[in-house]
Amino acid sequence: MKVTVFGIGYVGLVQGAVLAEVGHDVVCIDIDAMKVERLKQGYIPIYEPGLEALIKENYAAGRLKFTTDAAAGVKHGDVQFIAVGTPPDEDGSADLKYVLAVAETIAQHMERSQIIIDKSTVPVGTADKVSARISQILDLRRRKDLNFDVVSNPEFLKEGSAVADCMRPDRIVIGTSNTATEEIMRELYAPFNRNHEKIIVMDVRSAELTKYAANCMLATKISFMNEMANLAEILGADIEMVRQGIGSDPRIGYQFLYAGAGYGGSCFPKDVQALIRTADSINFDAKVLKAVEIRNNEQKSVLFKKISKYFNDELSGKTFALWGLSFKPNTDDMREAPSRILMEALWRAGAKVQAFDPEAMEEAQRIYGSRDDLNLCGTKEAALKGADALIIVTEWQAFKAPNIDFIKQNLKKSVIFDGRNLYEPKRMQKKGIDYLSIGRKN
C-alpha cells in the first residue's frame, strides 16, 4: 500500500519506518528542509533503539522516502497519516494548529478519495474538526466530488522501545464507523495482526479518548506510588516491599509501580494536562487527574528537598555529580525531565552540577548551552571527581552495578541521593555510604 506520513517527529518517523519495513511504500513529509536532507544523509534526529538501522535499510531499498513536497505526498498516498505535534497551548490544552494545517494541505492537493488518519495525540472531537476543515477547503475548490474519511488511530509507543512496540503492538485501535475504511485499515495493519487479533474497532470519539485514558491511567499509577512512597517514609515502611506486595496481585500488576522522582517526557505531562482542560471545557471537574498532576509536580522537587536538608540548606559552592538527564532510559528526550527541575533548583541555590547521561548529553547542551555551573562529563566516573555527592535521576542500566569503592574515593562526602531506588539501603550502609532514596528505610 502507498502511505504518506505528515510529520517526521518521534511518532511519524517510527511509524513510517516500520510500515516501510513490512513492505509498504512510504513517503514522509516535513516542512523542515534541513531535517529532511539530514535524514536522506543518514542522520537520525532522535535516539531510539533499532530505529537508525531500520531507516537506513528501508531508505536504501527505496521503500522509505523523505521530502518537503506536500503535493507529491498527497498524490502518493492511498492513506494520509497526520503525525505532527500537539504541543500544550498556554492554558495546557492541546494546540491543534499543526494538525489542522496538515488537514488543509491534504484538502488543497487532493485529487482522489482519501483516508486521513489522525495518528497525533488529539482531544476528543478533533476528527470532526479535521473533517470540517477539509470540507471547507474542498468547497472552496468546488470539489465536492472528492470523498474522504477521517480515522482516529492513536499510537501507544513507549520511548525506548518504540520500534518494538510498533512492530509487535499489543493493540491497534481504529476509530471509524465506515466499513469500507475499516477494511482498508485492516489491510494496512495486516502484517502486525497475524498471531492473534489485535485490532480493536470503535467509534472515532472513543478512539480519541482511549489514547488519553491510557496515558492518564499510567500516570495515575506512578503518582499513586509516589504518594505511597512519601507516606512510607513517614510511617517507617519500605515502598519496595509495598510494591512487591501489591504488584503480586494480578488485578494490579508490577508495571508502573516504581516510586521515583516523578514522570516526564513528551506524553504523560502533556496528556494529563490536556485531558484536564478538556474536562474543564465541558464543566467537568476531573479531580483524580488534577491530583495526579499536583503529586507529580511536587514529586520532582523531592530529591532537592532531601539534598538541601542533608546539607543543612548550605548548597552554595557545592558540586554535585548527576547520573541521568533523560526523563527515562533508552532515550535522549529531556522534555519535562525531573533532572531539569533538580538542576535548576541546585543552580538557584548556588551549586554546580557535573552531569553524565549515556544519550542525552547533546540534548542537555542544546537546552542549556555553556554555563559555568554545568559540566557535561564524558563518563559517569568523570562526573564523580571532586563532587560533594552523587545524585541518580535516571535508571540507566549502566548505573545499576556501580563501583562503590570508586565512588567513595572520588566524592568529598560518601553520600548518594537515589531518585530511582536502584540500590539496597543495607548494602550501601555496610559500604559506608549515606544512602537517601525514595520511600525506603534509609
N, C-alpha and C positions, 0 to 999 in steps of 0.2 A: 504494500500500500504506500502511496505517496503522502508524506506527512510534512507539515510546516509547523515550526515551533517559533513563536514570537517571544523573545526574551531569552538570553543565554546567561542568566544568572545561575544560582545554585540549582533550582528545580528544573529549569529549561535545559540546561547543559546535561544534567544527569539523564533526564527523560529522553532527550534527543539521542544521546549516545547509546542508551540501552535499546531503544526502538531500532536504531541502525544495526546494532549487534545481532538482533534476531531476523534481520533481512529487510526491514522497511527502508524506503528511500526517503531520507530525512534532510530537510533544509532548515537551518536555524537562522533566524533574523534578529538583528540588534541594531540600534541606532548608533552605538559606539563603534566607530570605524576602526579605532586603534585596537579595541578588544577583538574585533573580527579578524583583523590582519594578524594579530599575535596568535590567535587560535590556529590560523592557517599555517603559521610557522612552527606550531607545536608547543606554544607556551600556554599552560593551563592556569587560569586565573585563581583557582581555588584549590586547596588541598583536600582530597578525598581519596581514600584507599581504592586503588583499582581504576580510577577514572582516567588518569593520563593515558594508560595503555589502551583503554577502550576507545578513547577519542582518536588517538593516533592511528590505530589499526583500521578503524572504520572510515576515517578521513582518507587514508591511503587507498582504501578499497573503493572509494567513491560513493559509499552509502551515506556519508555524513558530510554536509556542506555548510559553510558559513558565509553570510552575505549581509549587506545593508539594504539590498534591493527588495523593498516590501512588495512591490508589484509582482516581481518574479516569484516571490514566496507564495503569495496568494494564488497565482496561476498554477504553481506546482502542486499544492496540497489537495488531496481528497478530504483531508481534515485539517483544521487550523487550531493549534494549541495556543492559548493565551497563558503565558508563564512569566509574566512581568511582576515586579514588586508591588506590594500593597503596604507601603510604609505607614506608620501611625501619623494621623493628622494632629493638629495642635491639641485637640480635645481627646486624643487617644483612639479615635475611631479609625477604621481602615480607609486610607486615601485611595480612591478608585480611578484617579485621573489617568494613570498609565494603562489600566485595563480598558477604560473607555476609549482612550486614544488608539489602542490596537483595534478595538471594535470598529472605530471609524475608518481606520486604514483598510481593514478587510472589506468593509462595505464599499469603499471608494474603488477598489480594484476587482471586486467580484464579477465574474462573467459566467458563472455556472452555480448550481446549487451547492451549498457548503454546510458542513457541520463545524460549528465553532465550539471548542472545548475549553471551558474555564478550568485551568489547572492551578492558577493562583489561589491562594487562600483568601476568600472573599466573603463578606457578610451575606446573610440570608436576604434574598431579593436582588442580588447582583445580576443573575441571569436575565431577570426581567429588564433591568436597566441596559444591559448589553443588547438585548433584543430590540428594545425601543430605540436605542441609538443607531443600530444597523438599519432598522426600518426607516428611520428618519432620513438617513443618507440615501438609501435606495429610492425613497420617494423623490428626493431632490434630483436624483439621477434619472427619474422616470423609468425605474427598472423593477416594477412590482412583479415582473415575471420571474425574478430570481428567488428561489426558495432557500431557506436556511433554518437550522435548528441550533439552539444553544444548549449545551450539555454541561452539567457540573460533574467534574471528575477529579475530586481532591486528591492531593498527594499525601502519603503517610511515610515520608522518608525521614530517617534519623541521620543527622550529620555524623560522619564517622563510619557509617555503614549504609550510606545511601545507595550505592551501586548494588549491593547485595539485596537491599530492601526492594529495589526496583526490579531486579532480575527474578527474585523469589518473593513476591508480595504475599502477605497473609490475607489481604482482601483487596478487591478492586471495586470501588464504589462508583456507580454510574447513575447520575441523576438525569432521567429523561422519561417522558410518558409517550414517546414516539417509538412504535415497534420497529419501524424501518431504521431509525437511528440506533436503536439498541442492537440490531443485527450487525450494523457496521462497526459499532464499538466492540462487540464480541469478536468480530474478525480481527480488529486491530490488536486486541489483547489475547487472542487465542494462544500465542506461544508461551504466555505466562499462566495459562489456565488449564494445563494438561493433566497434572497429577490428581487434582480434585477441584471441585467448583469453588472458585474464589470470587467470582463476580456477584456483586450484590446490586440489584437494580432497584431504584426508588425514585420518587418524585424529585424534582430539581431542588426545591427548598429544603427537603430533608437531607439531601446530599450536602448542600452548603452548610447546614448546621452540624452535620456529622463530623466534619473536619474540626470545627471549633470545639465541639463537645469532647472529641478525643484528646486534643491537646490540653484543654482545660481540666479534664479528668486526671491526666498525668501530672500536671502542675499541682493539682489539689493533693495528690498523694505525697508529692515532695514537700509541700508546705505543711501538710499534716505531720509528717515525720520530723520536720524541723521544729515544729511546735512541741511535739513529744520529747524531742532531744533537749530542748530548753527546760522543759518540765522535769525530765530525768535528772539533769544536773542539780536542780534544786532539791529533789527528793532523794538523791543519792543512789539512783538507779543507773543502769548502763544501757544506752539506747541500742547498742549492738545486740545485747541479749534480748531486748524487747523486739528488735527487728526479726530475729530468728524465731522468736515465739509466735509472732503474728503472721510472719511470712509462710510458716508451715501450714497455715490454714489455706486450703485451695481456693476458698472464696476471696482471699486477699492476694496471695502470691508474693513472691520476693521482689518482683521488678518495681523500680522507682520507690523503694522503701529506704534508701540510704540517706541518712541525715548528712548535712553538709553546710556549705557557705552560701546556699541559695542557687536557684536556677538562673540561666541566662540564655543567650543565643538569639536567633532571628525569629523564633516561633513562639515559645511559651509566653514570654512577657508581652509581646505584641498581641497575641491571640486572646489572652485573658483580658487585656485592656479593651480590645475591640469588641468582645462579646459583652463586657460590662456596658460599653457605650451603646451597643445595640439594644440591650435591655433598658437602659435609661431612656432611649428614644421612644420606647413604647410604654414608658412609665411603669416598668417592672423593676423592682428592687432586687438585684442579684446579690443577695447577702453573702452567700458562700464564695462566689468569685471575688468579691471585694475583700473578703477576709484572706483569701489565698494571695492576692496581690500585696496586701499590707504585710502579711507574715514574710513573704519573700523579700520585700524591700528592706524590712528590718533585719532579716537574716544575713543580708550582705554586709552588715556592719558588726556582726557578732565577733568575727576574728579581730577586727581593730579594737573593739572593747576589751577583749582578752589581753591583747598585746599592751594596750595602754595601762590596764590595771596591773599587769605583771611588772611593768617598768615605772609604776607609781606616777603615771602621766608625764613622765620625763622622756620624751622621744626625740626632742631636738638634738641634732648632731649624731644620732644613732644611724646605723646602716643595717638593713635587713635583706637577707637572701630570700628570694621569692622563686619557688618552683611552680611553674604553671601559669600561663597567661590566657590561654584559650578558655572558653566557657565550659568545655568538656574535652576529653581526649579524642585523638584521631581527627582533629580539625584545626585550622588556623583561625577560626572565627572568634573574634573578641567582642562581638556585639552583646551588650548587656552583661558582660562577664563580671563575676564577683571580683576578679583581680583588679579591675579598673576602679571599682569603688574603694577597695582596700588601698591601692597605691596612692590614689588621690587624697585619701584621708591621712596617710602617712606623710605625704608631702606637705599637707597643710599644717601638720604637727612639727615640721622641720626635719623629718627623717629622710634618708636616702634609700634607694632600692637597687639591689643587684639582682636582675631577673634572668631566668632561663626558661625556655619552652621549646620542645622538640620541633614545633612547626610554626609558632605564632610570632617569631622574632621580627620578621619583616612587617607584619601587621602592626605590631607594637611601635615600630619605628615610624610607620605611616601615620599612626594616630597621634603619637606624642612628639615625634621629631627628636631633635637633640636637646637634652635637658641635663643640667649639672647634677640633678638628684635622681637620675635614672641611668643605670649602666646595664646595657643588654649584653650578657655574657655568652660566650661560645659553648660552654658546657655547664652542666649542673654543678660540677666541682668548682669551677671558676667562680660561680656565684657565691659560694660559701666563704671564700677567702676574706678574712678581716671583718666579716659581718657579726653583728651583735646577736642575731638569732636567725633561725630558719623558719620560713612560712611556706606551707604547702597549700595550694589553692586548686590545682587540677590533678586528677588521679591518673596521670600517665603511667603506663607500665614501667617506664624507666625509673620511676620514683618508688616503686613498691618494695625493693630489696636493697636499701641503701647501705653504704659502708659507715656504720655508726662511729667507728673509731676515727675515720677521716673527718666526719662531721664535727666531732668533739675537738679534734686537733685544729680545725680551721675557724671555728666560731669563737668569738670572745667569751660567750656565755653558752653553756650547754643547754639550750632550750629550743624546742620545736613546737610551733603552733600549727596543728594539722587540721585544715578545713575539710578534709575528706576521710578522716578516720582510717588511714592506711595501716597504722601500726598498732601493736598490742601495748597498752599502757604499762603492764607489769614488766614486759621485756625492756621497754625504754627506761623504766625506773631502775632495773638491775644494771643497765648500762650507764647509769649516772646522768640520764637526760631528764630535764624538766619537760614533761610532755603534756601539752594542753590541746585537747581535741574537742569534738562536738558531742555533747550529751553523754560523756563517759566518765567513769570514776578516775580522776587524774591523780 
